Amino acid sequence: MRIRIHPAFALYLLSMAVFSSWQMTLCAMGALLVHEAGHYAAARLLGERIAQVELTPFGGVMTYAPGKSPSKGICGVFVAAAGPLGNALALLAASSPSVQRALGHDGMQAFIMANLAMLCLNLMPVLPLDGGNIVFSIGYYLFPAGRLIALLTTCGMVTGLGLALLALYGLIMLRTLNCSLLMIGGYLMLCARRSRAEMLAQNLYAVVQERQENPEGIRSMCLYRVPQDIRVQALLEPMERAPCAAFIFEDAQGIHIVGEKDVCRFLLDTPSLTLAQVWSEKRKPGGETQKKS
């Protein structure tokens, strides 16, 4: 498993060190490590295959191994809740007299604030935060996965915007800029947007099955112009934005259109193919009727 530090996280710690205190900086780092240790322990216990953890201003974003998707239901809730649970246990440990003596008054305040902020922020029911993953793990069995992902990630972008505006409101009304809140809100907006495509890919089979189960009939169609070298996996997100989609690209032989059904078929078979390769495969003898074995 790789651990990647996002530049926004380094900038977040730097701004905290400059505008706050070294105790707050260390405690924020410690709260994040406790949080991610909880996720990692739960994931290992359930045998999850995690390829990378990216450290961000609001926590870590886990990327699963290729072809693997996170568990749903009770297991998914357990992994998502393990991080906030780690911070809750840290706050419980803060009641110990020995911990209070070791940290001192200022260190104790910073310790409580860092873990409480990490706990409360991550329990918001939006993606990519833990609260959103908890909602998704339960809602996956009740609602279409694609629509649920779109809703939770949109809520995540709105939440990030709200936090950023709150920081700007403090600057205008109180003449004090909360850099941490501004950076968390800004990065949450970007990460929520990015996580939508990632979660669609992780839940590829469920999303494609939903598209194929839609009743036939007259539907509005969106025609997307895309480059010929785009991979079909990247087409999941624009497909989710339209009732029915088709893709047009141009090469040396002319202009070609690939329909949604062909894209879905190759998504389930070889999602790494480019759209031009899909067109080539489709044109081969028997390509129109070839099915995934």
C-alpha positions in Angstrom: 0.0 0.0 0.0 1.3 3.4 -1.0 0.8 6.6 1.1 0.6 9.8 -0.9 0.6 13.2 0.7 -1.4 15.7 -1.4 0.1 19.1 -1.7 -3.0 20.7 -0.2 -2.4 18.7 3.0 1.2 19.9 3.3 0.0 23.5 2.7 -2.8 22.9 5.3 -0.2 21.9 7.9 2.1 24.8 7.0 -0.7 27.4 7.3 -1.7 25.9 10.6 1.9 26.1 11.9 2.2 29.8 10.7 -1.2 31.1 11.9 -1.9 28.8 14.8 0.6 27.0 17.0 3.0 24.1 16.8 0.8 22.2 19.3 -2.2 22.5 17.1 -0.2 21.4 14.1 1.1 18.3 15.8 -2.3 17.4 17.2 -3.9 17.8 13.8 -1.4 15.4 12.4 -1.9 13.0 15.3 -5.7 13.1 14.9 -5.3 12.3 11.2 -3.0 9.4 11.9 -5.4 8.0 14.5 -8.3 8.4 12.1 -6.5 6.6 9.3 -5.2 3.9 11.6 -8.8 3.1 12.4 -9.8 2.8 8.8 -6.7 0.7 8.0 -7.2 -1.7 10.9 -10.9 -2.3 9.9 -10.0 -2.8 6.2 -7.3 -5.3 7.1 -9.6 -7.1 9.4 -12.1 -7.5 6.5 -9.5 -8.4 3.9 -10.0 -5.2 1.9 -7.3 -4.6 -0.8 -6.2 -1.0 -0.6 -3.7 0.2 -3.2 -3.2 3.8 -1.9 -4.1 6.2 0.9 -3.9 9.9 0.0 -3.6 12.3 2.9 -5.8 15.4 2.5 -6.8 18.3 4.7 -9.9 16.5 5.9 -8.5 13.0 6.2 -7.3 10.2 4.0 -8.8 9.0 0.7 -8.4 5.3 0.1 -8.0 3.9 -3.4 -8.8 0.2 -3.8 -6.8 -2.2 -5.9 -7.7 -2.4 -9.6 -10.9 -4.4 -10.1 -11.8 -4.2 -6.4 -14.6 -2.2 -4.9 -15.2 -1.4 -1.2 -17.5 -3.6 0.8 -21.1 -2.5 1.3 -23.7 -3.1 4.0 -22.5 -3.8 7.5 -18.8 -4.3 6.4 -18.8 -1.0 4.5 -20.3 0.8 7.5 -17.7 -0.7 9.8 -14.7 0.4 7.6 -16.2 3.9 7.2 -17.0 4.4 10.8 -13.7 3.0 12.1 -11.9 6.3 11.4 -14.3 8.5 13.4 -14.4 5.8 16.1 -10.6 6.1 16.4 -11.0 9.9 17.1 -13.8 9.2 19.6 -11.5 6.8 21.5 -8.7 9.4 21.4 -11.1 11.9 23.0 -12.1 9.3 25.6 -8.4 8.8 26.3 -8.1 12.6 26.9 -10.1 12.2 30.1 -7.2 10.2 31.6 -5.2 12.3 34.2 -1.9 10.9 32.9 -2.7 12.1 29.4 -3.7 15.5 30.7 -0.5 15.9 32.6 1.6 14.8 29.6 -0.1 17.3 27.2 -0.5 20.3 29.5 -3.3 22.8 29.2 -2.5 24.2 25.8 -1.7 20.8 24.3 -4.8 19.3 25.8 -7.0 22.0 24.2 -5.3 21.5 20.8 -5.7 17.7 21.2 -9.4 17.9 21.9 -10.0 20.4 19.1 -8.1 18.4 16.5 -9.9 15.1 17.2 -13.3 16.7 17.6 -13.0 18.6 14.3 -11.8 15.4 12.5 -14.7 13.4 14.1 -17.5 15.9 13.3 -16.3 16.8 9.8 -16.0 13.2 8.7 -19.5 12.3 10.0 -21.1 14.7 7.5 -23.4 12.5 5.3 -21.7 13.5 2.0 -19.1 11.9 -0.2 -16.1 11.5 0.0 -16.4 11.9 3.8 -16.9 8.9 6.0 -20.6 9.8 6.7 -21.2 9.7 3.0 -19.6 6.3 2.7 -21.8 5.1 5.6 -24.9 6.4 3.8 -23.7 4.8 0.5 -23.0 1.4 2.1 -26.6 1.2 3.3 -28.3 3.0 0.4 -26.5 0.8 -2.2 -29.1 -1.9 -1.6 -32.0 0.5 -1.7 -31.3 3.0 -4.5 -29.6 3.0 -7.9 -25.9 3.3 -7.2 -25.2 5.9 -10.0 -27.9 8.2 -8.7 -26.9 7.8 -5.1 -23.2 8.6 -5.9 -24.3 11.7 -7.9 -26.5 12.9 -5.0 -23.8 12.3 -2.3 -21.0 13.9 -4.3 -23.1 16.9 -5.2 -23.9 17.3 -1.5 -20.1 17.1 -0.9 -19.4 19.9 -3.3 -22.2 22.0 -1.8 -20.8 21.3 1.7 -17.3 22.3 0.6 -18.6 25.5 -0.9 -20.4 26.3 2.3 -17.3 25.8 4.4 -15.3 28.1 2.1 -18.0 30.7 2.2 -18.1 30.5 6.0 -14.4 31.2 6.1 -14.8 34.2 3.8 -17.8 35.4 5.9 -15.4 35.4 8.9 -12.9 37.4 7.0 -15.5 40.1 6.0 -17.4 40.3 9.3 -14.8 39.5 11.9 -11.6 40.5 9.9 -10.2 37.0 10.6 -9.5 34.5 8.0 -9.8 30.8 9.0 -7.2 29.4 6.5 -7.9 25.8 7.7 -11.6 26.1 7.0 -11.0 27.7 3.7 -8.6 25.0 2.5 -10.8 22.2 3.8 -13.8 23.6 2.0 -12.0 24.2 -1.2 -10.3 20.8 -1.3 -13.6 19.1 -0.4 -15.3 20.6 -3.4 -12.5 19.3 -5.7 -12.3 15.9 -4.1 -16.1 15.4 -4.1 -16.0 16.1 -7.9 -13.2 13.6 -8.4 -14.6 10.9 -6.2 -17.7 10.7 -8.3 -15.8 9.3 -11.2 -13.8 7.0 -8.9 -16.8 5.6 -7.2 -18.6 5.1 -10.5 -15.6 3.1 -11.6 -15.5 1.1 -8.4 -19.1 0.2 -8.7 -19.0 -0.4 -12.4 -21.1 -3.5 -12.6 -23.9 -2.1 -10.6 -24.0 1.2 -12.6 -23.9 -0.6 -16.0 -26.5 -3.0 -15.0 -28.8 -0.1 -14.0 -28.3 1.5 -17.4 -29.1 -1.8 -19.2 -32.2 -2.4 -17.1 -33.8 0.9 -18.1 -37.1 0.3 -20.0 -36.9 0.8 -23.7 -38.8 3.8 -25.1 -38.4 7.3 -26.4 -35.8 9.0 -24.3 -33.8 12.2 -24.8 -30.3 11.5 -26.0 -27.1 13.4 -25.3 -24.4 13.2 -28.0 -20.9 13.8 -26.6 -17.9 14.7 -28.8 -14.9 13.0 -27.3 -11.3 12.3 -28.4 -10.7 8.9 -30.0 -8.1 7.8 -27.3 -10.5 8.3 -24.4 -10.9 5.1 -22.3 -14.4 3.7 -22.1 -14.2 3.7 -18.3 -14.0 7.5 -18.4 -17.4 7.6 -20.2 -19.3 6.4 -17.2 -19.6 9.9 -15.7 -21.1 11.6 -18.8 -23.4 8.6 -19.2 -24.8 9.2 -15.7 -25.6 12.8 -16.6 -28.0 11.8 -19.4 -31.0 9.5 -19.8 -29.4 8.1 -22.9 -25.9 8.8 -24.3 -23.9 8.3 -27.5 -20.3 9.3 -28.3 -18.9 10.8 -31.4 -15.2 10.9 -32.4 -13.2 11.6 -35.5 -10.2 9.8 -36.9 -8.4 9.4 -40.3 -11.3 7.3 -41.6 -14.0 9.9 -40.8 -16.6 10.6 -38.0 -18.0 7.7 -36.0 -20.7 7.3 -33.4 -20.6 4.7 -30.6 -23.9 4.0 -28.8 -24.4 3.5 -25.0 -25.1 -0.2 -25.4 -21.7 -0.8 -27.0 -20.0 1.2 -24.3 -21.7 -0.7 -21.5 -20.7 -4.0 -23.1 -17.1 -3.1 -23.3 -17.2 -1.5 -19.8 -18.0 -4.9 -18.4 -15.5 -6.7 -20.5 -12.4 -4.5 -21.1 -12.9 -1.0 -19.6 -9.3 -0.1 -20.4 -10.0 0.0 -24.2 -10.1 3.4 -25.9 -13.2 4.4 -27.8 -11.4 4.0 -31.1 -10.6 0.4 -30.1 -14.2 -0.2 -29.2 -15.2 1.0 -32.7 -12.6 -1.3 -34.3 -13.8 -4.3 -32.2 -17.4 -3.5 -33.1 -16.6 -3.5 -36.8 -14.9 -6.9 -36.7 -17.0 -9.9 -38.1 -19.3 -10.9 -35.3 -18.5 -7.9 -33.3 -22.1 -6.7 -33.1 -23.3 -9.9 -31.5 -20.2 -10.8 -29.4 -21.1 -11.1 -25.7 -19.0 -11.2 -22.6 -18.4 -14.8 -21.6 
